[in-house]
Amino acid sequence: MWKSVCFTILILKLSYGNILNETHGMLDAMTVGPVRHFLQKTTTFEPIEVPSLSIIRQLKIESENDHKHKLNDNLEAKERGIDTPDGNLTSMFGPHLITNMESVLIHEQGYIYEDIVYRALEYATEDFSFTTSHQTSAFTTSTEMDSTSMLTDTTETTTDMGPTSMLTDTTEISTTPGTTVRQTMQLKKRRKKRSIKKILSETDRKQIDQFISNLPDASLLDLPCPFNTTVCNETAKYRTIDGSCNNLEHPYWGKSFTPFDRFIKAEYQDASHSPRIFSKLTGTALEGPREISNFVHTTSTLADIDPAISFYMMTFGQFLDHDITKTALAKGAYPFNLDCCNPIRPNNSDCFTFTIPGDDPYHRNILGNNRRCMNFVRSVAACDLGCNLGMMLVSTDDKLPLDNSDTLSCTTDADKTCFRAGDVRVNTQPALSSLHTIWVREHNRIAQHFKNSPECYNWTGQQIFEETRRYVAAEIQHITYNEFLPKLLSEEIREQFGLVPLCDGHFTDYDPSVRPMIRNSFSTAAYRMGHSLIKDNFTFPSNDFDLHVHLNKPDLLYEPSGIERCMRGMYETKAQSIDEKMTREVTWKLFETIAGNGGDLAAFNIQRGRDHGLPSYTTWLHWCTNKTVQNENFNAGEEGGLFYHSATAAAKLGRAYAYTCDIELFPGGISEEPLPGSRLGPTFTCILALQFRALKYGDRFFYEGNTPLNPHPFTPQELEGFRPITMAKIICANTNIEQIPRDVFLEPSESNPLVNCSDLPDICFPKNGGWSDWKDSCCSNCCTRQQYRSCDNPPPNECGKPCEGYDFRYKSTCHYGGGCCHYGGDHHDGH
C-alpha cells in the first residue's frame, strides 16, 4: 500500500508561449491523504523510526473505533449511503456506476488507511498516546484479534466520548451487531491535543515522506483492499461500464471511482494530511478564502464579455467535467452535507469551515446580517490503487427519467420532479439538465438506427446498447478534441501535445504506460477555469433569470419547448472572459434560497485546493515554465516577479497574499494573461494539455485508435462517418430546432452564421456496396460471352466501401459437341 512505485513522468517547460518536452526523472509514487503524491528519492537526513508492526496494528484499532464513532454520529448520512471518492473516467468512457456496498468499502478503507499513516506519524514523533493497553476493534469481535497484538488480561476499547475525554468507569458498549465488549477503563486521555508545526523545512518534509514509504505493507495489517484484482477480457469489443480493464496491465487505471492522481507531490501543512493554512515563509496565518475571493475574484461585468465564445462553452465544459471527475465530500451522499457551522455539532475532523469577514461587502454591507461561518466539508480519503438493453430510459416528452427517490437531488415546484442521469449533479442548472437530455436522445436515436437496420436484425438489446454506447462515446470524444479544446488551447499547443484529431486514418500511438487518470490539479483548480465563464443571467428566450434562482432547480425544462429554449439560450449568448473575475451569482449567491445563505464558488475553489494539498501557484509555474518568482516580488510582467500577470491582476494578488510563494493555484493560474491563440495562461495550459493528452494516449479504446491491444477498432469507413459530426448537428437531430450556428461554441456572427439543420452533415453509418448478379451481354465470338454486374446490391453510401473487383468478365459458353453461334444466321440451341 505505502510502498513506492517507480515511474517516469513527463514535465513540460513553458516560456514565452513555447512549450518544450523535458524529462524530469524518476519519482516515487505513494499515497498520503485522499490522493497519490510523488516524492524525490534523494534523502540526506536522519530518518524517523517507524513503529513496530504490533503498535501499528493497535493504531489500526484506534482508527477503526474512531471511524465507527463518526458513522454513528451521522446516522442520517449512513442510511443514505456514503458518497464515493474522487472519480476518473466515466461516461466518456463508461457512466458513473457503483454499488452502495463498494462505495462504503472505499470510504471506510480510505479513511482508515489515511488515518493509520496520520496516527503512526504522531506516535513516532511522541504526539500520540493509546487510550488503553489493549483495544478491540469496533469492526471485529475480541476473538478476531491477532495473536501478535499487545495482549493483557482485560479487553478494553474506547467509548463514544470526545477526543480528550477521560474514561473512568466500567461499561458495556455495542460494537458489531450482537457483539458486546466489556472494557476496563484507565485514567488516561485518549490522545494528546495535536499541534501543527507551522513551517516545515524541506528536510522535515523528506523525513516524513520517507517515514510513510517505510510503513509496513497494508496486507500485514489485514486491511481489505477495495481495488481487488480484476480479470480482463483482452478480446472485448466494448469498454467496461466502469472503465476498468482499459489498461490490461493495470485494470484500475482510468476506472471510475478511483483516487485522483497527481503531477507533483502534495503540500500539506504537516506534510501528511492537514490543509495548509499558514504561510510557507513565516508561519503566519493565510488570509481566509472569503477574503481572497473578495480581493482577487472581483465582479465580472459586461465589459468582461468574450465576444467570440458562447455560453455553450461553459455548459459543455461542465458536462464534460461531471463526466470525468467528481470530488466526494466526507459523509453523506450528494447533495447532503455536514452542517459544520452548526454550533451544537461537536468538532469533526471532516469539517474545514472558513470565516466571513466582518467587513464583507455582501453579508455586512448589503444584507447587514451576522453570518460569520461558511460551511465546508473535506473530501473523502481514498487509499491508492495498489492497496499495494438497447434504449436508454426516458420520461414523458422524451425527457430524462424522473428522480422519484426521497434523496431530494434538487428543489422544484410542487408539480414537478427532479431528473435522473448518469451523474447525480444533473439538476445543477437547467442548461446542464438539457444537455444531458440531448445526449440521452442521441443514444436512443442511434439505437433506433441499429434496431431498424437489416444488418442488425439478430442483435440482442444488450448488443444494441453496447454498440450505441460505443458510438456516443466516440461522438463526445470527437467533439471534445475537435470543437471544445480548440477554443481553449492554440493550434500550436494542441499539435505539440497530440490533441488534434486526424483528417483520415487511425491514431496509432496508444501508450500503455500512460495513466489515463484525472489529476488532482486539473480537477481541483485548472479545469475550474470555466467558473469565470458564468454570466449573471440565465438566458431563456422570452425570459432572462438571475442565475442563482435556477441553480439546483430544473423547472425550466418543463416549460413549452424547454429543452430547445435552453439550448438556444446557451449558443445565442456570449460568455464571460476566462480571467480572475467571477459573477456575484456564484461568489455571493451560490445555491442561495434565502438572502444570505448562499456560498462562494471562488472561496470554495481556494479552500478545496488547501484541502487537497495542492502546491502553490509559484511551484506550479516553475514546474511548467522553469520560471522562478521571488517571494516578495509582485511586479507584473518582469522576470522574478509575476511574469504572466497584468498589473491589475498582480495588484489583486499582492493585496490577498503577503508572499508570492503562498498564492494558491486557482487564483494564481486563472489570473494569468492568455498565451497567443489561447484563452488560458501558461500554467493552466500546461495542466489541461497534459490531462487531455493522458486521456487520449492512455485510452486503449480512444475512438480514432488502432492498436493491437484493441482487436475491435472502428474501421476507416466508420471513422469517416464520425469526422463531419458537430455538436450543432447533434442538437438539431434531437430537438425541433431548424436553424443553428454551425459552431455552437462560438456566438453567431458573419463568420459563424446560422445554417439550416438539414444542411449539416449527420453521422454516417457505413453501408458497403454489394454486387448484383452477373448479366449477359452480346456474343463477342462463337465461344465467349461478355457479362457485367453493378455495385448496387446495395449501393455504398458516402462512407461505405465500394465493391471490390471488376464489373465485367468474359465467360466461355462453348460446349463439346456444339457451338454457341451459327454463322449464316441459323440459330442453334447450343445443346
C-alpha positions in Angstrom: 0.0 0.0 0.0 2.6 2.5 1.1 5.5 1.0 -0.9 6.8 3.3 -3.6 6.4 2.6 -7.3 8.9 3.9 -9.8 7.7 5.6 -13.0 8.8 8.3 -15.4 6.8 11.5 -15.5 6.8 14.0 -18.4 7.4 17.6 -17.4 6.8 20.5 -19.8 8.5 23.8 -20.0 6.5 26.8 -21.0 8.4 30.0 -21.7 7.1 33.0 -23.7 4.3 30.8 -25.1 6.6 28.0 -26.2 6.3 24.5 -24.6 9.2 22.1 -24.7 9.2 18.5 -23.6 11.6 17.7 -20.9 12.2 14.5 -18.8 12.0 15.3 -15.1 13.4 12.0 -13.9 12.3 9.0 -11.8 9.9 9.7 -9.0 8.3 7.5 -6.4 4.5 7.3 -6.2 2.7 6.9 -2.9 -0.5 7.8 -1.1 -0.9 10.5 1.5 -4.3 11.8 2.4 -7.0 11.2 -0.2 -4.8 11.0 -3.2 -1.4 10.0 -4.7 1.6 12.0 -4.3 5.2 12.0 -5.5 8.5 12.4 -3.8 12.1 12.6 -4.7 14.3 9.6 -3.8 17.3 11.6 -2.5 17.5 11.6 1.3 20.2 13.2 3.4 18.7 13.2 6.8 18.2 11.1 9.9 15.0 9.1 9.3 12.1 8.9 11.7 11.8 5.5 13.3 8.8 3.5 12.1 6.7 2.0 15.0 6.6 -1.8 15.3 4.0 -3.8 13.5 2.2 -4.5 16.7 2.0 -0.8 17.5 0.7 -0.1 14.0 -2.0 -2.8 14.5 -3.0 -1.1 17.6 -3.2 2.2 15.8 -5.4 0.5 13.2 -7.9 -0.5 16.0 -7.9 3.1 17.3 -8.7 4.3 13.8 -11.5 1.7 13.2 -13.1 2.7 16.5 -12.9 6.3 15.7 -14.5 5.6 12.3 -17.3 3.8 13.9 -17.8 6.8 16.2 -18.0 9.0 13.2 -20.6 6.9 11.4 -22.8 6.7 14.5 -22.5 10.5 14.8 -24.3 10.9 11.4 -26.8 8.1 11.1 -28.8 10.0 8.5 -25.9 10.1 6.1 -25.1 6.5 6.9 -28.7 5.4 6.0 -28.4 7.2 2.6 -25.0 5.6 1.9 -21.6 7.2 1.8 -20.6 9.2 -1.2 -17.9 7.7 -3.4 -14.3 9.1 -3.6 -12.9 11.1 -6.4 -13.7 9.6 -9.8 -11.8 9.3 -13.1 -13.2 8.3 -16.5 -16.9 7.9 -16.6 -19.5 8.1 -19.4 -17.0 9.5 -21.9 -15.5 6.1 -21.2 -18.4 4.5 -19.2 -21.1 6.0 -16.9 -21.0 6.6 -13.2 -21.9 3.2 -11.7 -21.0 1.9 -8.3 -22.8 -0.2 -5.7 -23.5 1.3 -2.3 -21.5 -1.6 -0.7 -18.5 -0.8 -2.8 -18.9 2.9 -2.0 -18.9 2.3 1.7 -15.9 0.0 1.5 -13.9 2.5 -0.5 -14.7 5.3 2.0 -14.1 3.2 5.1 -10.8 1.8 3.9 -9.7 5.2 2.5 -10.3 6.8 5.9 -8.5 4.0 7.8 -5.5 3.8 5.5 -5.1 7.6 5.7 -5.7 7.7 9.5 -3.1 5.0 10.2 -0.5 7.0 8.5 -1.5 10.0 10.4 -1.5 8.2 13.8 1.8 6.4 13.1 3.5 9.7 12.4 2.0 11.1 15.6 3.2 8.1 17.6 6.7 8.2 16.1 7.0 11.9 17.0 5.6 11.3 20.5 2.4 13.2 19.8 0.1 10.2 20.3 -0.8 8.1 23.3 -3.1 5.0 23.4 -6.4 5.0 25.1 -5.6 1.7 26.9 -3.1 -1.0 27.0 -5.3 -3.1 24.6 -8.3 -2.4 22.4 -10.8 -4.3 20.5 -11.8 -3.0 17.1 -15.4 -1.9 16.7 -15.3 -3.7 13.3 -14.3 -7.1 14.9 -15.0 -9.2 18.0 -12.4 -9.8 20.6 -11.8 -13.3 19.3 -10.7 -11.8 16.0 -7.7 -10.1 17.5 -4.3 -11.0 16.1 -2.1 -13.1 18.4 0.7 -10.7 17.9 -1.2 -7.8 19.4 -0.2 -6.4 22.8 -2.5 -8.7 24.9 -3.4 -8.0 28.5 -5.7 -9.6 31.0 -8.6 -7.3 30.2 -10.1 -6.3 26.9 -10.6 -2.6 26.6 -11.9 -0.2 24.0 -12.9 3.4 23.6 -16.3 4.9 24.2 -18.2 7.4 22.1 -16.8 10.3 24.2 -14.8 13.1 22.6 -11.1 13.0 21.7 -9.9 14.3 25.1 -12.5 12.8 27.4 -11.3 10.7 30.3 -12.5 7.2 30.8 -13.4 6.5 34.5 -15.6 3.5 34.9 -16.5 0.1 33.7 -19.2 0.0 30.9 -20.5 -2.2 28.1 -20.6 -0.8 24.6 -22.0 -2.3 21.4 -19.6 -2.9 18.6 -20.7 -5.0 15.6 -24.3 -6.2 15.8 -24.7 -8.9 18.5 -21.3 -8.3 20.0 -20.6 -6.6 23.3 -17.2 -6.0 24.7 -16.5 -5.2 28.3 -13.9 -2.6 28.9 -11.9 -1.7 32.0 -11.0 2.0 31.8 -7.8 3.7 32.7 -7.5 7.3 33.8 -5.7 8.3 30.6 -6.5 10.8 27.9 -7.4 9.2 24.6 -4.9 11.3 22.6 -3.0 14.5 23.1 -4.1 17.7 21.5 -2.4 17.8 18.2 -0.1 20.8 17.5 0.7 21.7 13.9 4.2 22.9 13.1 3.5 25.9 11.0 6.7 25.8 8.9 8.3 22.6 7.7 11.7 22.7 6.2 12.5 20.6 3.1 14.3 18.2 5.4 11.2 17.9 7.6 9.1 17.0 4.5 11.7 14.5 3.3 11.8 12.8 6.7 8.0 12.5 6.7 7.9 11.3 3.1 10.5 8.5 3.8 8.7 7.6 7.0 5.5 7.0 5.2 7.2 5.0 2.4 8.8 2.8 5.1 5.5 1.8 6.8 4.7 -1.9 6.6 2.6 -3.3 3.8 -1.1 -3.0 4.3 -1.6 -6.7 3.8 0.3 -7.3 7.1 -2.5 -5.3 8.8 -5.3 -7.4 7.4 -6.7 -4.3 5.6 -9.1 -5.3 2.8 -8.4 -3.6 -0.5 -11.4 -2.0 -2.3 -9.4 -2.3 -5.6 -9.3 -6.1 -5.9 -7.7 -7.8 -8.8 -9.9 -7.7 -11.9 -9.8 -10.3 -14.6 -9.9 -8.6 -18.0 -11.1 -9.9 -21.3 -8.4 -9.0 -23.8 -10.7 -9.6 -26.8 -13.6 -7.5 -25.5 -15.0 -5.1 -28.1 -16.6 -2.6 -25.7 -15.4 -0.6 -22.7 -16.5 -2.0 -19.4 -19.3 0.1 -17.8 -17.0 1.4 -15.1 -13.9 1.9 -17.2 -11.9 -0.9 -15.7 -9.6 -3.0 -17.9 -8.9 -0.1 -20.2 -5.3 -0.8 -19.4 -4.8 -4.6 -19.5 -1.7 -4.5 -17.2 -3.2 -2.0 -14.8 -7.0 -2.7 -14.8 -7.8 0.1 -12.4 -6.1 2.9 -14.4 -8.9 5.1 -15.7 -11.6 3.3 -13.8 -14.4 5.4 -12.3 -14.4 5.9 -8.6 -10.7 5.6 -8.1 -8.4 8.1 -6.5 -7.1 11.2 -8.2 -3.5 11.0 -9.5 -1.0 13.9 -9.1 1.5 15.5 -11.4 3.7 16.7 -8.5 3.6 15.9 -4.8 1.2 17.4 -2.3 2.0 20.2 0.1 0.1 19.7 3.3 0.8 21.8 6.3 2.2 18.9 8.2 3.5 17.1 5.0 0.9 14.4 5.7 -2.7 15.4 6.0 -3.5 18.8 7.4 -4.6 21.6 4.9 -2.1 24.5 4.5 -3.4 27.5 6.5 -0.2 29.2 7.4 2.4 30.9 5.2 5.2 28.7 3.9 7.7 31.5 4.6 6.7 33.0 8.0 4.2 30.6 9.6 1.6 33.5 9.9 -2.0 32.7 9.1 -3.0 33.0 5.5 -6.0 35.1 4.6 -9.2 33.2 4.6 -10.8 32.0 1.3 -13.6 34.5 1.5 -11.2 37.4 1.9 -9.1 36.2 -1.0 -12.2 35.8 -3.1 -13.2 39.4 -2.3 -9.7 40.7 -3.1 -9.0 38.8 -6.3 -12.2 37.4 -7.8 -13.9 40.7 -8.3 -17.2 41.1 -10.1 -17.3 40.4 -13.8 -19.3 42.9 -15.9 -20.5 43.4 -19.5 -17.0 44.9 -20.2 -15.5 41.4 -19.5 -17.5 39.6 -22.1 -15.6 37.4 -24.5 -17.1 38.5 -27.8 -16.2 35.2 -29.6 -17.3 32.3 -27.5 -20.8 31.4 -26.5 -22.2 30.3 -23.1 -22.3 26.8 -24.6 -18.6 26.6 -23.7 -19.4 26.8 -20.0 -22.2 24.2 -20.1 -20.4 21.7 -22.3 -17.3 22.1 -20.1 -19.5 21.5 -17.0 -21.0 18.4 -18.7 -17.5 17.1 -19.5 -16.2 17.9 -16.0 -19.1 15.9 -14.5 -18.3 13.1 -17.0 -14.7 12.6 -16.0 -14.3 13.9 -12.4 -16.2 14.1 -9.1 -14.9 15.2 -5.7 -16.6 13.3 -2.9 -17.3 15.1 0.3 -16.9 13.3 3.6 -20.0 11.6 4.9 -23.3 12.0 3.2 -24.4 11.5 -0.4 -24.8 14.4 -2.7 -26.2 16.9 -2.2 -26.4 16.4 1.5 -23.6 17.8 3.5 -22.4 18.0 7.1 -23.5 21.2 8.7 -20.1 22.1 10.1 -21.3 25.6 11.0 -23.8 24.2 13.5 -22.6 25.4 16.9 -24.0 22.3 18.7 -22.2 19.9 16.4 -19.0 18.5 18.1 -15.7 19.1 16.5 -15.3 17.0 13.4 -12.1 16.5 11.5 -14.1 16.3 8.2 -15.1 20.0 8.7 -13.0 22.8 7.3 -15.1 25.9 7.6 -13.9 29.4 6.9 -14.9 32.8 8.3 -17.0 35.5 6.6 -15.1 38.7 7.4 -16.6 41.5 9.5 -16.5 43.9 6.5 -17.8 41.5 3.9 -19.3 43.5 1.0 -22.4 41.3 0.7 -23.2 39.9 4.1 -22.3 43.0 6.1 -22.6 46.0 3.7 -25.7 44.9 1.8 -27.6 42.4 3.9 -26.4 43.6 7.3 -26.5 40.0 8.7 -24.3 38.5 11.3 -23.4 35.3 9.5 -19.7 34.5 10.2 -19.3 30.9 9.1 -19.3 29.4 5.6 -19.8 25.6 5.6 -17.1 23.5 4.0 -16.5 19.7 4.3 -13.3 18.0 3.5 -13.0 15.4 0.7 -13.2 11.7 1.3 -9.9 9.9 1.7 -9.3 7.0 -0.6 -6.5 4.5 -0.5 -4.4 4.2 -3.6 -4.8 1.6 -6.3 -2.0 -0.5 -5.0 -3.6 -1.4 -1.6 -0.4 -2.4 -2.5 -30.8 -3.3 -23.3 -30.6 -1.1 -26.2 -32.6 2.0 -25.5 -32.0 4.3 -22.5 -34.7 5.2 -20.1 -36.7 8.4 -20.7 -39.8 10.0 -19.3 -42.7 11.9 -20.8 -41.9 14.1 -23.9 -38.5 12.3 -24.3 -37.0 14.0 -21.2 -34.6 12.4 -18.7 -36.1 9.8 -16.4 -37.6 11.3 -13.2 -36.0 11.0 -9.8 -38.8 9.7 -7.6 -36.5 8.9 -4.7 -36.5 10.7 -1.4 -32.9 12.0 -1.7 -34.0 15.5 -2.8 -31.4 15.9 -5.5 -32.9 19.3 -6.4 -35.6 21.8 -5.5 -38.6 22.0 -7.8 -42.1 23.3 -7.8 -44.7 21.0 -6.2 -46.0 19.7 -9.6 -42.5 19.0 -11.0 -39.9 16.3 -10.4 -36.1 16.2 -10.4 -34.4 14.3 -13.1 -32.0 11.2 -13.0 -29.0 10.7 -15.2 -25.6 9.1 -15.2 -24.3 11.8 -12.8 -26.0 13.0 -9.7 -25.3 16.6 -10.5 -27.7 16.6 -13.5 -30.1 19.1 -11.8 -27.4 21.7 -11.0 -28.7 24.2 -13.6 -31.3 23.9 -16.4 -28.8 24.1 -19.3 -26.9 21.2 -17.9 -30.1 19.2 -17.5 -30.9 20.0 -21.1 -27.6 18.8 -22.4 -27.9 15.5 -20.5 -31.3 15.1 -22.2 -29.8 15.8 -25.7 -27.2 13.0 -25.2 -29.8 10.5 -23.9 -31.9 11.3 -27.0 -28.8 10.9 -29.2 -28.2 7.5 -27.7 -31.7 6.4 -28.4 -31.6 7.8 -32.0 -28.5 5.7 -32.8 -30.0 2.7 -31.0 -33.1 3.0 -33.2 -31.0 3.0 -36.3 -29.4 -0.2 -35.3 -32.7 -1.7 -34.3 -34.1 -0.9 -37.8 -31.1 -1.9 -39.7 -31.4 -5.3 -41.6 -27.7 -6.0 -40.8 -28.6 -6.0 -37.0 -31.8 -8.0 -37.2 -30.5 -10.7 -34.9 -28.8 -8.4 -32.4 -29.9 -8.6 -28.7 -31.0 -5.5 -26.8 -27.7 -5.6 -24.9 -25.7 -5.6 -28.2 -27.7 -2.6 -29.4 -27.0 -0.8 -26.2 -23.3 -1.5 -26.2 -22.7 -0.6 -29.8 -24.7 2.6 -29.3 -22.7 3.5 -26.2 -19.5 2.9 -28.3 -20.8 5.4 -30.9 -21.9 8.0 -28.4 -18.6 7.9 -26.6 -16.9 8.4 -29.9 -19.1 11.4 -30.6 -18.3 13.0 -27.3 -14.6 12.4 -27.7 -14.6 13.8 -31.2 -16.5 17.0 -30.1 -14.2 17.4 -27.1 -11.0 17.3 -29.2 -12.3 18.8 -32.4 -14.6 21.7 -31.2 -14.2 22.3 -27.4 -10.4 22.2 -26.8 -9.6 24.5 -29.9 -11.5 27.3 -28.0 -9.1 27.0 -25.1 -5.7 26.0 -26.5 -3.9 27.3 -29.5 -3.4 25.1 -32.5 0.4 25.1 -31.8 -0.2 23.8 -28.3 -2.7 21.1 -29.5 -0.3 19.9 -32.2 2.6 19.8 -29.8 0.6 17.7 -27.3 -1.0 15.5 -30.0 -4.5 16.8 -29.3 -5.6 17.5 -32.9 -8.0 14.9 -34.4 -6.8 13.2 -37.6 -8.2 14.0 -41.0 -8.0 10.4 -42.1 -6.7 7.1 -40.9 -6.1 5.8 -37.4 -4.3 7.1 -34.3 -1.7 4.5 -33.6 0.2 6.0 -30.6 -1.7 4.4 -27.7 0.8 4.1 -24.9 0.0 1.5 -22.1 2.5 3.3 -19.8 0.3 6.5 -19.8 -2.0 6.7 -16.8 -5.5 7.9 -18.0 -6.5 9.1 -14.6 -7.7 12.5 -13.6 -5.0 14.7 -11.9 -5.9 16.5 -8.8 -4.6 19.8 -10.0 -6.8 19.5 -13.1 -10.0 18.8 -11.2 -9.4 21.0 -8.2 -8.0 24.1 -9.9 -7.2 24.3 -13.6 -10.4 23.0 -15.1 -12.4 25.2 -12.7 -11.4 28.0 -15.1 -14.9 27.5 -16.5 -16.3 29.2 -13.4 -15.2 32.5 -14.8 -17.3 32.0 -18.0 -20.5 32.2 -16.0 -22.8 35.1 -16.5 -25.2 36.9 -14.2 -28.3 35.8 -16.1 -29.5 32.6 -17.4 -30.9 33.3 -20.9 -34.1 31.5 -21.6 -35.6 33.0 -24.8 -38.5 35.3 -24.0 -37.2 35.5 -20.4 -34.0 36.1 -18.5 -33.4 34.9 -14.9 -30.8 35.6 -12.3 -28.7 32.5 -12.4 -28.9 31.6 -8.7 -32.7 31.4 -8.9 -32.5 28.3 -11.1 -29.5 26.6 -9.5 -30.5 23.1 -8.5 -33.9 23.7 -10.0 -34.6 22.3 -13.5 -38.2 23.6 -13.7 -37.5 25.4 -17.0 -37.3 22.1 -18.8 -41.0 21.6 -18.2 -41.8 24.8 -20.0 -43.1 24.6 -23.6 -40.1 23.8 -25.8 -38.0 24.0 -22.6 -35.1 21.9 -24.0 -34.9 23.9 -27.2 -35.1 27.3 -25.4 -32.3 26.2 -23.0 -30.2 25.2 -26.0 -30.8 28.5 -27.8 -30.1 30.5 -24.6 -26.6 28.9 -24.5 -25.4 29.3 -28.0 -27.1 32.7 -28.6 -25.4 34.3 -25.6 -21.8 35.5 -25.1 -19.8 34.0 -22.3 -17.6 36.0 -19.9 -13.9 36.0 -20.5 -11.6 33.5 -18.7 -9.9 35.6 -16.0 -10.0 36.1 -12.3 -13.3 37.9 -12.4 -16.5 36.0 -11.5 -20.2 36.8 -11.3 -21.7 37.6 -7.9 -24.3 35.0 -8.8 -21.7 32.4 -7.7 -19.4 34.3 -5.4 -22.3 35.8 -3.3 -25.4 33.7 -4.0 -24.3 30.2 -4.9 -27.3 28.0 -4.2 -28.9 30.8 -2.3 -32.5 30.1 -1.3 -33.0 32.9 1.1 -30.9 36.1 1.2 -27.5 35.4 2.8 -27.5 31.6 3.0 -25.6 31.0 -0.2 -22.0 30.1 -0.8 -18.9 31.5 -2.6 -17.6 29.3 -5.5 -14.3 31.1 -5.7 -13.7 30.7 -2.0 -14.7 27.0 -2.2 -12.1 26.5 -5.0 -9.4 28.0 -2.8 -10.4 26.0 0.2 -10.7 22.8 -1.8 -7.1 23.4 -3.1 -6.0 23.6 0.6 -8.0 20.6 1.4 -6.3 18.5 -1.3 -2.8 19.8 -0.5 -2.2 21.5 -3.9 1.2 23.2 -4.1 1.3 26.9 -4.5 0.9 28.7 -7.8 4.6 29.6 -8.0 5.5 25.9 -7.5 3.3 25.0 -10.5 4.6 27.9 -12.5 8.2 26.7 -12.0 7.2 23.1 -12.8 5.5 24.2 -16.1 7.8 27.0 -17.3 11.0 26.8 -15.2 10.4 30.4 -14.1 11.2 31.4 -10.5 9.3 34.1 -8.6 10.9 35.9 -5.8 8.9 35.7 -2.6 8.3 39.4 -2.3 8.2 40.4 -6.0 4.6 41.0 -7.1 5.7 43.1 -10.0 3.8 42.3 -13.2 5.4 41.2 -16.4 9.0 41.0 -15.1 11.5 38.2 -14.6 11.5 37.2 -10.9 8.0 38.6 -10.5 4.5 37.7 -11.7 5.7 37.5 -15.3 2.5 36.3 -16.9 0.1 38.7 -15.0 -1.3 42.1 -15.8 -0.6 45.0 -13.4 -4.2 44.8 -12.2 -4.1 41.1 -11.5 -0.7 41.3 -9.8 -2.0 44.1 -7.6 -5.0 42.0 -6.6 -2.8 39.0 -5.6 -0.5 41.4 -3.7 -3.4 42.5 -1.6 -4.5 38.9 -0.9 -1.1 37.4 -0.1 2.0 38.7 1.8 4.3 36.5 -0.3 4.2 35.1 -3.8 5.1 31.6 -2.5 1.7 31.5 -0.8 -0.5 32.2 -3.8 -2.9 29.4 -4.4 -3.1 27.6 -7.7 -6.7 28.6 -8.6 -6.4 32.4 -8.2 -2.8 32.5 -9.5 -3.5 30.4 -12.6 -6.8 31.8 -13.7 -5.5 35.4 -13.4 -2.6 34.8 -15.9 -2.7 36.5 -19.2 -3.5 34.1 -22.0 -0.9 32.7 -24.3 -1.1 33.7 -28.0 -4.1 32.0 -29.7 -5.3 30.6 -26.4 -7.7 31.6 -23.7 -5.5 30.3 -20.8 -2.2 31.3 -19.4 0.8 29.0 -19.4 0.2 27.2 -16.1 -3.4 26.2 -16.8 -2.4 25.4 -20.4 0.2 23.1 -19.1 -2.1 21.2 -16.8 -5.0 21.0 -19.2 -2.8 19.9 -22.2 -1.2 17.2 -20.1 -4.5 15.9 -18.8 -6.2 15.7 -22.2 -3.1 14.1 -23.6 -3.3 11.4 -20.9 -7.0 10.8 -21.6 -6.1 10.2 -25.3 -2.8 8.4 -25.3 -3.7 6.3 -22.3 -7.1 5.2 -23.7 -7.0 1.8 -25.3 -10.5 2.5 -26.7 -9.9 6.0 -28.0 -12.3 6.5 -30.9 -9.5 7.1 -33.5 -7.2 4.5 -32.1 -6.0 1.3 -33.7 -3.7 -0.7 -31.5 -3.0 -4.5 -31.4 -4.3 -4.3 -27.8 -7.8 -3.4 -29.1 -8.9 -6.1 -31.5 -12.1 -4.2 -32.5 -11.2 -0.6 -33.6 -13.6 1.5 -35.7 -13.0 0.8 -39.3 -11.6 3.6 -41.6 -15.1 3.9 -43.0 -16.7 4.2 -39.6 -14.2 7.0 -38.7 -15.1 8.8 -41.9 -18.7 8.7 -40.7 -17.7 10.4 -37.4 -15.5 13.2 -38.6 -18.1 15.5 -40.0 -20.3 15.4 -36.9 -20.6 18.5 -34.8 -22.4 19.5 -31.6 -24.7 21.6 -33.7 -25.9 18.6 -35.7 -26.5 16.6 -32.5 -28.6 19.4 -31.1 -30.5 19.6 -34.4 -31.1 15.8 -34.6 -32.6 15.7 -31.1 -34.7 18.8 -30.9 -37.2 20.7 -33.2 -34.6 23.5 -33.8 -34.4 24.2 -37.5 -31.6 26.8 -37.7 -28.4 26.9 -35.6 -24.9 28.4 -35.8 -22.5 26.0 -37.5 -20.3 26.1 -34.4 -22.4 26.4 -31.2 -19.3 27.0 -29.1 -19.0 30.4 -30.8 -21.5 33.2 -30.8 -23.5 33.6 -34.1 -21.7 36.1 -36.4 -20.8 36.7 -40.0 -18.1 34.1 -39.8 -20.4 31.7 -37.9 -23.8 32.2 -39.5 -27.0 30.4 -38.8 -27.4 27.4 -41.1 -30.3 25.1 -41.8 -30.1 21.9 -39.7 -30.7 19.9 -42.8 -27.5 21.2 -44.3 -25.3 19.9 -41.5 -23.7 16.5 -42.1 -25.0 13.8 -39.9 -23.1 10.8 -38.6 -22.7 8.3 -41.4 -23.2 4.6 -40.7 -21.1 2.8 -43.4 -23.1 0.7 -45.8 -20.7 -1.1 -48.1 -21.5 -1.8 -51.7 -22.6 -5.2 -52.9 -22.6 -6.7 -56.4 -25.7 -7.6 -58.4 -25.9 -10.9 -60.2 -24.0 -11.3 -63.4 -25.9 -10.4 -66.6 -25.1 -11.5 -70.2 -24.1 -9.1 -72.9 -23.9 -9.9 -76.6 -21.6 -12.6 -78.1 -18.1 -11.4 -78.7 -17.3 -14.5 -80.6 -18.6 -18.0 -81.0 -17.4 -19.3 -77.6 -17.1 -16.3 -75.4 -19.9 -14.2 -73.9 -19.4 -10.9 -72.1 -21.1 -10.5 -68.7 -21.5 -7.4 -66.4 -22.7 -6.6 -62.9 -23.5 -3.5 -60.9 -22.4 -2.3 -57.4 -26.0 -1.6 -56.4 -27.0 -4.5 -54.2 -26.8 -2.4 -52.1 -25.0 0.7 -53.4 -22.4 2.0 -51.0 -23.3 5.2 -49.1 -20.9 8.1 -48.8 -18.8 6.5 -46.0 -19.2 2.9 -47.2 -16.7 0.8 -49.1 -17.3 0.4 -52.9 -17.4 -3.1 -54.3 -14.1 -4.7 -54.9 -13.2 -6.4 -58.2 -14.3 -5.9 -61.8 -17.8 -5.1 -63.0 -17.5 -7.2 -66.2 -16.0 -10.5 -67.4 -15.8 -12.8 -70.3 -17.2 -16.2 -69.9 -16.8 -19.2 -72.2 -20.1 -20.7 -73.3 -18.8 -23.4 -75.8 -19.9 -27.0 -75.1 -18.4 -30.2 -76.5 -20.5 -31.4 -79.5 -21.8 -28.0 -80.4 -21.2 -24.3 -80.7 -22.8 -21.2 -79.3 -23.3 -19.4 -82.6 -24.0 -20.5 -86.1 -22.6 -18.4 -88.9 -25.1 -17.7 -91.7 -27.9 -16.7 -89.4 -29.2 -20.1 -88.4 -29.8 -20.3 -84.6 -28.8 -23.5 -82.8 -30.0 -24.4 -79.4 -26.4 -25.0 -78.2 -27.1 -28.3 -76.6 
